[in-house]
Amino acid sequence: MSKDKSIETIKITPRTLNKLKFNSDGLIPAIVQDYKSKEVLMMAYMNIDSLRQTLKIGKTCFWSRSRKEYWVKGMTSGHFQYVKSVAYDCDCDTLLIKVRQVGAACHTFKKSCFYRKIK
C-alpha cells in the first residue's frame, strides 16, 4: 500500500463500505491510475460486490453496465491490473485505484483509455 503520508489508511470494514455513496444503480465510478507513472489508465464502475472481489483477489473487478456482468480486468486479454491501493474521495462517491498494469489498459490495446485529446 501507499507510503504517501498525505493518504489516510482506513481499514475496509462494513462501516467504511457504508460511507461510500453508490448511485441509484448501486454503482460507484472507479478511476484507475498507474501507481508509478500516475497516468490515468481508465474509468469503470464497481458495485459493492466487485469492490469486495477486487480487495479479496488483488486484481481489479468491475461491473459491466452494458453486459450486466462482472469482469476481472485482464481475464480475457491477460492485461491484468494488480491493485496497489484503493482510496475514495472527500465526497465518498468516487474511487481511485492505483495499480500495476500489465500490458494495455484499454480494449483498443492502448496503454490508457485516455489517448484522444480535444483541441
VENJO-V619505 format. One record per backbone hydrogen bond with DSSP energy under -0.5 kcal/mol. NH is the residue of the N-H (numbers start at 0). CO is the residue of the C=O. E is the energy in kcal/mol with one decimal. If there is no record, write none. Layout:
# VENJO-V619505
NH_CO_E, NH_CO_E
This chain:
# VENJO-V619505
6_3_-1.5, 7_5_-0.6, 9_7_-0.5, 12_10_-1.1, 16_12_-2.7, 17_13_-2.0, 18_14_-0.8, 18_15_-1.1, 19_15_-0.8, 19_16_-0.7, 20_91_-3.8, 21_19_-0.8, 22_26_-3.6, 25_22_-2.4, 27_45_-2.3, 28_92_-0.7, 29_43_-3.2, 30_94_-2.8, 31_41_-3.0, 32_30_-0.5, 32_96_-2.6, 33_38_-2.8, 34_98_-2.7, 37_33_-1.7, 40_31_-2.9, 40_38_-0.5, 41_31_-1.4, 43_29_-2.1, 45_27_-2.3, 50_46_-2.3, 51_47_-2.3, 52_48_-2.4, 53_49_-2.3, 54_50_-2.3, 55_51_-2.1, 56_52_-2.8, 57_53_-2.0, 59_80_-1.5, 61_70_-2.8, 62_44_-2.8, 63_61_-0.5, 63_68_-3.1, 64_62_-0.7, 67_63_-1.6, 68_63_-0.8, 70_61_-2.1, 72_59_-1.7, 72_70_-0.6, 74_71_-2.4, 77_73_-2.6, 79_77_-1.3, 80_72_-0.6, 81_79_-0.5, 81_99_-2.4, 82_57_-2.3, 82_80_-0.6, 83_97_-3.5, 84_97_-1.6, 86_95_-2.3, 88_93_-2.0, 91_88_-1.7, 94_28_-2.8, 95_86_-2.8, 96_30_-3.2, 97_84_-2.2, 97_95_-0.6, 98_32_-2.6, 99_81_-2.6, 100_98_-0.7, 101_79_-2.6, 102_100_-0.6, 104_109_-0.7, 104_110_-1.1, 105_109_-2.1, 108_105_-1.9, 112_40_-3.5, 114_112_-1.1
